[in-house]
Amino acid sequence: MSIAAGLVLAATFTRAMERVGTLDPIKAQSAYDARAVMLVYETPLSIDYAARPYRLSPGVCELPEVTPDGLVYSFRMTQDARVGAADVVRSLERLRDEDGSAGSIGKWTMKAVKAIRATGERTFEIELKERQHVFPWFLAMDYAAVSAPDGGGTGPYRLASWWRNHEMVFERNPEWPGWKGNPSGFDRIRYLVVSDASTQWLMFLRGELDCLGEIARDNWSAVMDGEGRLDPFLASRGVRLCGGEPALEIRYIGMNMRDPVLGANRKLRQAISCAFDFPTWRKFYNNSIDRADGPVPPGVAGRLETPSPYGYDLEKAKRLLAEAGYPGGKDPATGRRLVLTLSIGRPTQDSREAGELLASFYERIGVKLELRFETWPAFLAAVNRGDVQLYQMAWVGDYPDAENFLQLFHSANKSPGPNHSDYENPEYDAEYDAAMASATEEERNRHWIRCQEILREDCPWIFTHVTKNYSLVNSRVGNFISSDFPYGQERHLRVEK
């Protein structure tokens, strides 16, 4: 193996990226769309690149002033902003899409907005219908990107070429004021569509990629030595391993609460939660994951920190299974084994091996787990229709607040909304609504804790794990910081001599 850094142009940062579908901010559906959008456009507010815990910082606007009742946010444009208040209002009204003509995917971020109005050339205000403590975070998302009157962006880069499903190239926008603070930033950003993890790995070793954003499970032994450190071969060539912190996401197996077998049998849901063998699961992922005890990931305020009462416990799983009416995994009425079906999107070799491991967990309690593999679009359509029994998914946080994860269980968000399990519990809804109406973080967190206690008992999900952010970066790339919000990250990178 050899790393030939000279193969990459000195002022071009190149990385693999999944297919980007659009550069229209209000229609961006994936994290990959968001990454491209945030190279070209700026948002009213930003997320501080280096701050941990995450915090908001100015974008084209200063941080807002808020009335005591939490209903009116007043904004002033920053000194360097190259758009005016009218441009922000126009962009946010398009995102709001009241008549549905714009086809806004992100209009949910504006559902609490009562009015948006300019109060001057450089000032505007947003009035809400009800208190929504997370609202400022929405203004740092790609959906809220501000366009100039001609529809273009004022961000750090401009789209130079786009060969769909193959390559996108962005060139530095010399008019972006932020370059004054980063004169050594990259001149070009190049996104290559390379879906195969092995090909990405080889390209990185040859110096054709500057960054490997995810380390495939099969490549882990080539990256890390036996003591959890970066392999000496890579380290000797200046490669850096970045990250290692728990990501702002939860991986889970959802249960369809409309399913006649699972939906009405809480003991059964508890039993299959207890049968999930996390220690073995963790070894399968090279010890690079953390346990999930609920739907809120580590580091988020309001997270319930105690262990779940339905973590791995094989004897407890067998006892609960018998109490659920399936002693030894059999239905006494028929004498047949209980069969459950797990739907999995993206039928890769890795997902097949993971599915087979899951099936082996349930074999221990006498339950047969059948695997149903589908393409990602077909899988999502089946989940939205409720045409699944168990389904494997992940939720990546849009912002670092417990609400972003706990809203996945509110009955108002049932499928095709983000509550894909169609979970419904009036007590849960009441606690969630009370949290949203709370005036203080302390009061809000008390309700969030109760929400998680209710979910742990009801078990609408098997909380499988929390991933960790790991990236490999070549030595020529400076100021690379692992982040749960990498959108527009390239503007902060430096070319190292």
Sequence and secondary structure as in RCSB ss.txt:
>XXXX:A:sequence
MSIAAGLVLAATFTRAMERVGTLDPIKAQSAYDARAVMLVYETPLSIDYAARPYRLSPGVCELPEVTPDGLVYSF
RMTQDARVGAADVVRSLERLRDEDGSAGSIGKWTMKAVKAIRATGERTFEIELKERQHVFPWFLAMDYAAVSAPD
GGGTGPYRLASWWRNHEMVFERNPEWPGWKGNPSGFDRIRYLVVSDASTQWLMFLRGELDCLGEIARDNWSAVMD
GEGRLDPFLASRGVRLCGGEPALEIRYIGMNMRDPVLGANRKLRQAISCAFDFPTWRKFYNNSIDRADGPVPPGV
AGRLETPSPYGYDLEKAKRLLAEAGYPGGKDPATGRRLVLTLSIGRPTQDSREAGELLASFYERIGVKLELRFET
WPAFLAAVNRGDVQLYQMAWVGDYPDAENFLQLFHSANKSPGPNHSDYENPEYDAEYDAAMASATEEERNRHWIR
CQEILREDCPWIFTHVTKNYSLVNSRVGNFISSDFPYGQERHLRVEK
>XXXX:A:secstr
    GGGS TTEEEEE        GGG  SHHHHHHHHHH B SEEE SS SS  EEESSB   EE TTS EEEE
EB TT SS HHHHHHHHHHHH TTS S  SSGGGGTTEEEEEESSSSEEEEEESS  TTHHHHTTSGGG B  TT
S   SSEEEEEEETTTEEEEEE TT GGGGG TT  SEEEEE    HHHHHHHHHTTS SEESS  GGGHHHHB 
TTSSB HHHHHTT EEEEEEE SEEEEEEE TTSTTTTT HHHHHHHHHT  HHHHHHHTTT  B  SSSS TT 
TT   S  TTSS HHHHHHHHHHTT GGGEETTTTEE EEEEEEES  HHHHHHHHHHHHHHHTTT EEEEEEE 
HHHHHHHHHHT  SEEEEEEE SSSSHHHHHGGG GGGBTTSSBTT    HHHHHHHHHHHH SSHHHHHHHHHH
HHHHHHHH SEEEEEB EEEEEE TTEES    S  TTGGGG EE  
